Structures are given as C-alpha cells and as structure tokens.
Amino acid sequence: MVMKRIEVFVPTVRTRRAVLGFTGWPDAGRVVEQTFAEIKRLLPTERIAAWNLDGFWHTDSLRPLVSLDHGQIQRLEWPEYDFFLARLPSSENILLGLGPEPTTNWTVFSQELLNLLKIWKCKEVYILGSLYDQVFHDEVFISGLALNSRGINEMKDLGLEQVKYSGPAAVHSTIMEEARNSPLHCVGMWAHYPSYLNGPHELLVASLLQKLASLFAFEGDTETLMENWKQREMQIQNQIEHNPQLREDLHSMARLKAAASAVSQKRGKLLRMDEFLSRNMGGHQEIDLGFERGMTMASQEKLMDRYTVAHFQEIARQNRFAENSQIPHDVEMCGICHPEKMSMNPFHFYLKVVTQSIKVRRPRLDEELLAQMNEDLAMMGVSRELSMDQLLRGEEVALETWKDWIRDALATGLSLLAVHSGTSLDFDLDEEKEGGKEDVIESSVLEIMEHQKRNHKTA
C-alpha cells in the first residue's frame, strides 16, 4: 500500500542499516536536521525516494502547496518524507530518512514505514530526535531508547543515557512499538536541547554526529562545527551577561539540579558546588558553571574546571582578587589548589582562570578602561593620550597599548594566583613567553580584546 504513495528514483534499493529523523516538534533547535546535513556533507549521498504524506497530515497543521498558471492547477504538493543512500568508506550504503513528523494516523504510518524498510532489506534502524530540557548550553546530554537487552548494551557502548520520562510522545515511540514484535533492531537517540536557547547548537550536533560516526565507521569531522560553536557560545554568554532574569533562572536551575543530585546520593560534590553558588555568588554569578548528568558528567576534572573558573570570576566581580587566598571555598574542587588533578597543562589552566576573570572584571571597552590605560601611559612618562576612537579604529599604537594593558593584567593575575594557597604554582608571563607559550598568551590577549570590544557595542 505504501508503494502507491512513494516515488522511487533508483531501480533497486538494498540497505542493511538506516538512520531516520523527523522535523518539527521532535527536532528542538533543529539539531536532527543539522545532523543530517553534516552526514550529507561528509558522505556521498543520493536521493532515492520521496514519500507523499497525504493521509498522514492535518491541514490545520500545514497545508499542501498549490501551483497555479493561467487559471489552472499545475501541481499540488503535500509534505514529503525523503530517503537518501549515503555511501560509507567501507562501500556499504546506509539509508537516511528525513521529513516532517506526521500529524495523524501514526500507527498506519509506522506500519507502512516498517514494511518499506523490510522491502529494502533493512535490519537495523536508528531514530534521531531532539527535545527541550532543563540543561545548560555547555552540557551535552544524549539519551537513548531501546527495545531489548541488545539495544540497552548498544546504548551503553554509545554513551547514551537512560532516563525516566512521562509526557507527550513523538512518532518515534509508535515506530518503536510497532518494531517491538518484528526482527528489526531499533534504537532511539534523543539530544537534550537547552530550553532557554534559540538557534543552532553545534556542540550537540557534533556529539550526535560523532556517535553516528562511531556506529557506522566513518570520519566524523566536527572541526567546523566546533569553530562555529565557539562563536555561538560567546554570543550566548553575552546574552546571559546582559539578562539578569536569565542569569537568575539559570542559577535556580543549578540549585535544583544540585539538590536532586544530593537526594539521589550519586554525586555529593555537586551539593557543595550548589552551596558555593548560594553562599558566594548571591544570584549574580557568571554562568560558566554547567551541571551535567549521567556518564557525560562523570568527569571530576570538568566539574573542577567549572567550579574553579566560576569561583575566581565571582572574586573578580567583587574586585577581591588581591585577597583571593582569604576567601573560603571548596579546596578539593579547586584546580588552582590542586593543579595535579587537572590534565590540562598547569600554565594553560592558570591562564584560562585569569583570562575568564579579567573578562568579568573588565567586561567592556569603556571610558573607565580607557582612563586606566592613559594613567598607565602617564606613569611610564608618555605624554600622549589614547582616545576611544583610536582604539575602535584599530590604530597600531593604540592596539599595542591595549594589548600591553591586558598582558600586565594577566601577569598580575598569575602572580596573585601564585599565593592563593600553599599548593598553588608560580608562573611568570615573560618566562612562559620565552619558554614557547607565546601563542597561548597571545590567544588569551585577543580573546579578552574581542570580549571587551564586543561589549562596547552592546553597552
């Protein structure tokens, strides 16, 4: 019956494995759609069939498109579900299916879909979805759904989380229920998208893509995605910084997550992190302190990284960096107190902490920062003064003065971290530069400049 509504563009389709996705409600943030686009970018693909979804659609959800010419109907187009074949490096083909989620007759749709997969000799199917959840934007959380022990084991191998859920269903659930009594092996993958975001989430797409690359043995190149995510993350941080209500909402979410973790007695450390948020940040924290769950959150080092950065950011916000050694904190979670627990090069980590702290203390290029630069010039016996216009135009002398101010701030921050505790390390910026760390230092300088300049525009 399904073949009457499907147009096949190749004579014979044979494929052992398939990846299916649906746009619309089960694709929060369009993560699924973007993941399919990345697969098509990485693998040679060919469109093999189109399924007319007439009969699976309410017109109050989406109306068909009509083309008129000279008073006559030339074409009437219902939404379509498209199928592609992607060729793996092993020369095996995998079936890709993507289209809008049907709005009616899910059982019939699922039965016809499984029948079509059977005709095409498909034995394994993986269904991708994305849902809104109370997660942070720097948190990667992908859950799984399986029908049997084989599927559960595969979920574990892929690093998919097992979650409890009760609420509105997607067509994915109907497909899997129909597949339960068939020989078809079926696993669902759900990316959890932050409820407070809009727009792309390249970090989630990259993670989902890597899991599929591991599953199907192809090169999951995510370099471009991660470069785009760095820019996107800066935009998100900027939005948080200028939205007090959003900051408070995220603070509350962190508290709830920490409390839930404490009740489950699975991660006692996270309660201490929440106590830190409540005691020391007063609802005005920089939201760099994410909260991860399950296997994606098991990294003690990642938690230490976030705790440490957030702690010193708040110290910088209060302008108490000079007395940082006297401020109570969770010593066991502090990467400055315990650099040996961090796999990152110690200098790189110390530099990261100081860089993020400067971005909080001096978040924008403003008249106050300009006055400080001119004061430093005067102390060095330089009679000329910089203007804001010179800095914004990027005049060479002005930029070098700006960079020198940031380098001095970095050097000062490192010297203050050296006396943070009896176990903290002492780094000299000039010595590290001469020792081959010039690139990472310059990268931090440019990161701070870009942050300050961007915030000048939004001030």
C-alpha positions as CSV (number, residue, x, y, z in Angstrom):
1,M,0.0,0.0,0.0
2,V,2.8,2.4,0.8
3,M,4.4,2.0,-2.6
4,K,1.4,3.7,-4.2
5,R,2.4,7.0,-2.4
6,I,6.2,6.7,-2.8
7,E,8.2,7.7,-5.8
8,V,11.4,5.6,-6.2
9,F,14.2,7.1,-8.2
10,V,16.6,4.1,-8.4
11,P,15.7,0.6,-9.7
12,T,16.8,-1.4,-6.7
13,V,17.3,-0.4,-3.1
14,R,19.1,-2.7,-0.7
15,T,20.4,-1.4,2.6
16,R,21.1,-3.2,6.0
17,R,21.0,-0.1,8.3
18,A,19.0,3.1,8.4
19,V,19.0,6.4,10.2
20,L,15.7,8.2,10.4
21,G,14.7,11.6,11.7
22,F,11.7,13.9,11.8
23,T,11.5,17.7,11.6
24,G,9.0,19.8,13.6
25,W,8.1,19.0,17.2
26,P,10.6,16.2,17.8
27,D,13.5,18.3,16.5
28,A,14.1,21.0,19.1
29,G,16.7,23.5,17.9
30,R,16.8,21.7,14.6
31,V,19.5,19.5,15.9
32,V,18.4,16.5,13.9
33,E,18.1,18.4,10.7
34,Q,21.6,19.9,11.1
35,T,23.0,16.4,11.9
36,F,21.6,15.0,8.7
37,A,23.1,18.0,6.8
38,E,26.5,17.2,8.3
39,I,26.2,13.5,7.3
40,K,25.4,14.6,3.8
41,R,28.4,16.9,3.8
42,L,30.7,14.1,4.9
43,L,29.4,11.2,2.8
44,P,28.4,10.9,-0.8
45,T,24.6,10.7,-0.9
46,E,21.9,10.1,-3.5
47,R,18.2,10.8,-3.1
48,I,16.4,7.5,-3.8
49,A,12.8,8.0,-2.9
50,A,10.1,10.5,-1.8
51,W,7.0,9.5,0.2
52,N,4.0,11.7,-0.2
53,L,2.5,12.1,3.2
54,D,-1.1,12.8,2.1
55,G,-3.2,10.8,4.6
56,F,-0.8,11.5,7.4
57,W,-1.4,15.2,7.7
58,H,-4.0,17.6,9.1
59,T,-4.4,20.7,7.0
60,D,-4.7,22.8,10.2
61,S,-1.0,21.9,10.8
62,L,0.3,22.5,7.4
63,R,-1.5,23.0,4.1
64,P,-0.3,21.5,0.8
65,L,1.3,23.8,-1.7
66,V,-0.5,24.6,-4.9
67,S,1.0,26.0,-8.1
68,L,-1.4,27.8,-10.5
69,D,-0.8,29.0,-14.0
70,H,-3.3,30.6,-16.4
71,G,-6.1,29.8,-14.1
72,Q,-5.2,26.1,-13.9
73,I,-3.7,23.9,-11.2
74,Q,-0.3,22.8,-12.3
75,R,0.9,21.0,-9.2
76,L,-0.4,20.1,-5.7
77,E,2.4,19.2,-3.3
78,W,1.9,17.5,0.1
79,P,4.7,17.3,2.6
80,E,7.2,14.6,1.7
81,Y,9.4,12.3,3.6
82,D,12.7,11.9,1.7
83,F,15.1,8.9,1.6
84,F,18.7,9.0,0.6
85,L,21.5,6.5,0.4
86,A,24.8,7.5,1.9
87,R,28.0,5.6,0.9
88,L,30.3,4.7,3.8
89,P,34.1,4.3,3.3
90,S,33.5,0.6,3.5
91,S,31.4,0.9,0.4
92,E,28.3,-0.1,2.4
93,N,25.2,2.1,2.0
94,I,23.2,3.4,4.9
95,L,19.7,4.7,4.4
96,L,18.9,8.2,5.5
97,G,15.3,9.2,6.0
98,L,14.2,12.8,6.9
99,G,10.9,14.7,6.7
100,P,8.2,16.3,8.8
101,E,6.6,14.4,11.6
102,P,3.1,13.1,10.5
103,T,0.3,14.7,12.4
104,T,-2.2,11.9,12.2
105,N,-2.5,8.1,11.6
106,W,0.8,7.3,13.3
107,T,0.1,3.6,13.6
108,V,-0.6,3.2,9.9
109,F,2.4,5.4,9.1
110,S,4.7,3.3,11.3
111,Q,3.4,0.0,9.8
112,E,3.9,1.3,6.3
113,L,7.4,2.6,7.1
114,L,8.4,-0.7,8.6
115,N,7.0,-2.6,5.6
116,L,9.1,-0.3,3.3
117,L,12.2,-1.0,5.4
118,K,11.5,-4.7,5.1
119,I,11.2,-4.4,1.3
120,W,14.6,-2.7,1.3
121,K,16.1,-5.5,3.4
122,C,16.8,-3.2,6.3
123,K,17.8,-5.0,9.6
124,E,18.8,-2.1,11.9
125,V,17.3,1.4,12.3
126,Y,18.4,4.3,14.5
127,I,15.9,7.1,15.0
128,L,17.1,10.6,16.0
129,G,15.2,13.2,17.9
130,S,15.8,16.4,19.9
131,L,13.8,17.7,22.8
132,Y,13.8,20.8,25.0
133,D,15.1,20.1,28.5
134,Q,16.4,21.8,31.6
135,V,20.1,21.5,30.6
136,F,22.8,24.1,30.2
137,H,24.2,25.2,26.9
138,D,27.6,23.8,27.5
139,E,26.2,20.5,28.7
140,V,26.0,17.5,26.2
141,F,23.3,15.1,27.2
142,I,22.0,12.5,24.8
143,S,19.6,9.8,26.0
144,G,18.6,6.6,24.4
145,L,15.6,4.3,23.9
146,A,15.8,0.6,23.2
147,L,13.5,-2.4,22.9
148,N,15.7,-5.2,24.3
149,S,18.9,-6.1,26.0
150,R,20.8,-5.8,22.8
151,G,19.6,-2.3,22.4
152,I,20.5,-1.4,26.0
153,N,24.0,-2.7,25.6
154,E,24.4,-0.7,22.4
155,M,23.2,2.4,24.2
156,K,25.9,1.9,26.8
157,D,28.5,1.4,24.1
158,L,27.4,4.7,22.5
159,G,27.3,6.6,25.8
160,L,23.6,7.2,25.7
161,E,21.8,7.9,29.0
162,Q,18.8,6.1,30.3
163,V,16.1,8.5,31.5
164,K,12.7,8.4,33.0
165,Y,10.0,10.4,31.1
166,S,6.3,10.8,31.2
167,G,4.7,13.2,28.8
168,P,3.8,13.9,25.1
169,A,5.1,11.3,22.7
170,A,6.7,11.7,19.2
171,V,6.1,9.4,16.2
172,H,9.4,7.7,17.2
173,S,7.6,5.9,20.1
174,T,4.9,4.5,17.7
175,I,7.6,3.3,15.3
176,M,9.5,1.5,18.0
177,E,6.3,-0.1,19.5
178,E,5.5,-1.4,16.0
179,A,9.0,-2.7,15.7
180,R,8.9,-4.5,19.0
181,N,7.4,-7.7,17.5
182,S,9.5,-7.6,14.4
183,P,13.0,-8.8,13.6
184,L,14.1,-5.1,13.2
185,H,16.7,-3.9,15.6
186,C,15.6,-0.4,16.7
187,V,17.3,2.2,18.9
188,G,16.3,5.8,19.6
189,M,18.7,8.7,20.2
190,W,17.5,12.0,21.8
191,A,19.6,15.1,22.1
192,H,18.6,17.3,25.0
193,Y,18.4,20.9,23.9
194,P,18.5,23.8,26.5
195,S,15.0,25.2,26.9
196,Y,16.3,28.8,27.2
197,L,18.1,28.8,23.8
198,N,17.1,29.6,20.2
199,G,19.1,28.8,17.2
200,P,21.9,26.3,16.3
201,H,23.6,24.1,18.9
202,E,26.7,23.0,17.1
203,L,28.1,21.2,20.2
204,L,25.1,18.9,20.4
205,V,25.2,18.3,16.6
206,A,28.9,17.4,16.8
207,S,28.3,15.0,19.6
208,L,25.4,13.3,17.8
209,L,27.5,13.1,14.6
210,Q,30.4,11.5,16.4
211,K,28.2,8.8,17.9
212,L,26.9,8.0,14.4
213,A,30.4,8.1,13.0
214,S,31.5,5.6,15.7
215,L,28.5,3.4,14.9
216,F,28.9,3.4,11.1
217,A,32.7,3.7,11.0
218,F,33.2,6.9,9.1
219,E,35.2,10.0,9.8
220,G,33.1,12.4,11.8
221,D,34.9,15.7,11.1
222,T,33.5,18.2,13.6
223,E,36.2,20.9,13.3
224,T,33.9,23.5,11.5
225,L,31.1,22.7,13.9
226,M,33.3,23.4,16.9
227,E,34.7,26.6,15.5
228,N,31.1,27.8,14.9
229,W,30.2,26.7,18.4
230,K,32.9,28.9,20.0
231,Q,31.4,31.9,18.3
232,R,27.9,30.8,19.3
233,E,29.0,30.2,22.9
234,M,30.4,33.8,23.2
235,Q,27.0,35.1,21.9
236,I,25.1,33.0,24.5
237,Q,27.4,34.2,27.3
238,N,26.9,37.8,26.2
239,Q,23.1,37.3,26.3
240,I,23.3,35.9,29.8
241,E,25.6,38.7,31.0
242,H,23.0,41.3,29.8
243,N,19.9,39.5,31.0
244,P,19.6,39.4,34.8
245,Q,16.4,37.4,34.8
246,L,18.0,34.7,32.6
247,R,21.1,34.6,35.0
248,E,18.7,34.1,37.9
249,D,16.8,31.4,36.1
250,L,20.0,29.5,35.4
251,H,21.1,30.0,38.9
252,S,17.9,28.5,40.2
253,M,18.2,25.6,37.7
254,A,21.7,24.9,39.0
255,R,20.4,24.8,42.6
256,L,17.6,22.4,41.7
257,K,19.9,20.1,39.8
258,A,22.4,20.0,42.7
259,A,19.6,19.4,45.2
260,A,18.3,16.5,43.1
261,S,21.8,15.0,42.9
262,A,22.2,15.3,46.6
263,V,18.9,13.4,47.2
264,S,20.0,10.6,44.8
265,Q,23.3,10.4,46.7
266,K,25.1,9.9,43.5
267,R,27.2,13.0,43.4
268,G,27.7,14.5,46.8
269,K,30.3,17.0,45.4
270,L,27.6,18.8,43.4
271,L,25.8,19.8,46.6
272,R,28.9,21.5,47.7
273,M,29.1,23.3,44.4
274,D,25.5,24.5,44.9
275,E,26.3,25.7,48.4
276,F,29.1,27.7,46.8
277,L,26.7,29.2,44.4
278,S,24.3,30.1,47.1
279,R,26.8,31.5,49.6
280,N,29.4,33.2,47.4
281,M,27.6,34.3,44.2
282,G,24.4,35.8,45.5
283,G,22.5,35.3,42.3
284,H,24.9,37.3,40.2
285,Q,27.2,34.6,39.0
286,E,28.7,34.3,35.6
287,I,27.0,31.3,34.1
288,D,30.0,29.2,33.2
289,L,29.2,26.6,35.8
290,G,27.2,24.0,33.9
291,F,25.7,20.9,35.5
292,E,26.0,17.6,33.8
293,R,24.2,14.3,34.4
294,G,25.0,10.7,33.9
295,M,28.0,9.5,32.0
296,T,28.6,12.9,30.4
297,M,29.0,14.4,33.8
298,A,31.2,11.8,35.5
299,S,34.3,13.8,34.8
300,Q,35.6,15.1,38.1
301,E,38.1,17.2,36.2
302,K,35.4,19.0,34.2
303,L,33.5,19.8,37.4
304,M,36.7,21.1,39.0
305,D,37.4,23.2,35.9
306,R,33.9,24.9,36.1
307,Y,34.0,25.3,39.8
308,T,37.4,27.0,39.8
309,V,36.6,29.3,36.9
310,A,33.2,30.3,38.5
311,H,34.9,30.9,41.9
312,F,37.5,33.2,40.6
313,Q,35.1,35.0,38.3
314,E,33.0,35.9,41.3
315,I,36.1,37.1,43.2
316,A,36.9,39.3,40.2
317,R,33.4,40.6,40.0
318,Q,33.7,41.7,43.7
319,N,37.2,43.1,43.0
320,R,38.7,40.9,45.6
321,F,41.4,39.2,43.5
322,A,44.2,40.6,45.6
323,E,42.7,38.8,48.7
324,N,41.7,35.6,46.9
325,S,43.7,33.4,49.3
326,Q,41.4,34.5,52.2
327,I,38.1,33.7,50.6
328,P,36.5,30.4,51.8
329,H,35.9,27.8,49.1
330,D,35.9,24.1,48.4
331,V,39.6,23.4,48.4
332,E,39.2,19.9,47.0
333,M,37.3,21.2,44.0
334,C,39.8,24.0,43.3
335,G,42.1,23.4,40.3
336,I,44.4,26.2,41.5
337,C,44.9,24.5,44.8
338,H,45.3,21.1,43.1
339,P,46.8,21.6,39.6
340,E,47.9,18.0,39.7
341,K,44.3,16.8,39.3
342,M,43.9,18.7,36.0
343,S,45.1,17.1,32.8
344,M,45.4,20.5,31.1
345,N,48.9,22.0,31.2
346,P,49.1,23.9,34.5
347,F,50.1,27.2,33.0
348,H,47.3,26.9,30.4
349,F,44.8,26.3,33.1
350,Y,46.0,29.2,35.3
351,L,46.0,31.4,32.3
352,K,42.4,30.3,31.5
353,V,41.3,31.2,35.0
354,V,42.9,34.6,34.9
355,T,41.5,35.3,31.4
356,Q,37.9,34.5,32.3
357,S,38.3,36.6,35.5
358,I,39.5,39.6,33.6
359,K,36.6,39.3,31.2
360,V,34.3,39.6,34.3
361,R,36.2,42.4,36.0
362,R,36.7,44.4,32.8
363,P,34.0,43.2,30.5
364,R,33.9,46.1,28.0
365,L,36.0,48.7,26.3
366,D,34.7,51.8,28.1
367,E,35.8,55.2,29.4
368,E,36.9,53.7,32.7
369,L,39.2,51.2,30.9
370,L,40.5,53.9,28.6
371,A,41.3,56.1,31.6
372,Q,43.2,53.3,33.2
373,M,45.3,52.8,30.0
374,N,46.1,56.5,29.8
375,E,47.0,56.5,33.5
376,D,49.5,53.7,32.9
377,L,50.9,55.6,29.9
378,A,51.4,58.7,32.2
379,M,53.1,56.6,34.8
380,M,55.6,55.4,32.1
381,G,56.3,59.1,31.2
382,V,54.4,59.0,27.9
383,S,52.7,62.4,27.4
384,R,50.2,61.4,24.7
385,E,46.8,60.1,25.5
386,L,44.7,57.5,23.7
387,S,41.2,58.1,22.5
388,M,38.3,55.7,22.2
389,D,38.1,56.4,18.5
390,Q,41.8,55.3,18.1
391,L,41.1,52.0,19.8
392,L,37.9,51.3,17.9
393,R,39.6,52.2,14.6
394,G,42.4,49.8,15.4
395,E,45.3,52.2,15.1
396,E,48.5,50.3,15.6
397,V,49.9,52.3,18.6
398,A,46.5,52.2,20.3
399,L,46.1,48.4,19.8
400,E,49.6,47.8,21.2
401,T,48.9,49.9,24.3
402,W,45.6,47.9,24.8
403,K,47.5,44.6,24.4
404,D,50.2,45.7,26.9
405,W,47.5,46.6,29.4
406,I,45.9,43.1,29.1
407,R,49.3,41.4,29.3
408,D,50.0,43.3,32.5
409,A,46.6,42.3,33.9
410,L,47.3,38.6,33.0
411,A,50.8,38.8,34.7
412,T,49.2,40.4,37.8
413,G,46.5,37.8,37.9
414,L,49.1,34.9,37.7
415,S,51.2,36.4,40.5
416,L,48.1,36.6,42.7
417,L,47.2,33.0,42.0
418,A,50.7,32.0,43.0
419,V,49.9,33.0,46.6
420,H,46.4,31.5,46.6
421,S,47.4,28.5,48.6
422,G,50.5,26.5,49.7
423,T,50.0,24.2,46.8
424,S,49.4,26.7,44.0
425,L,52.0,27.2,41.3
426,D,54.0,30.4,40.5
427,F,54.1,31.4,36.8
428,D,55.9,34.4,35.3
429,L,54.3,35.6,32.0
430,D,57.5,36.7,30.4
431,E,59.3,33.5,31.3
432,E,56.5,31.4,29.9
433,K,56.5,33.5,26.7
434,E,60.2,32.9,26.3
435,G,59.6,29.2,27.0
436,G,57.4,28.7,23.9
437,K,54.0,29.7,25.3
438,E,53.7,32.9,23.2
439,D,50.8,31.6,21.1
440,V,48.6,30.7,24.0
441,I,49.3,34.0,25.7
442,E,48.5,35.9,22.5
443,S,45.3,33.9,22.1
444,S,44.2,35.0,25.7
445,V,45.0,38.6,24.9
446,L,43.0,38.6,21.7
447,E,40.1,36.7,23.5
448,I,39.9,39.5,26.1
449,M,40.1,42.2,23.5
450,E,37.3,40.7,21.4
451,H,35.2,40.3,24.5
452,Q,35.7,43.9,25.6
453,K,35.2,45.3,22.1
454,R,32.0,43.3,21.5
455,N,30.6,44.5,24.8
456,H,31.4,48.1,23.9
457,K,29.0,47.8,21.0
458,T,26.2,46.5,23.3
459,A,26.8,48.8,26.2
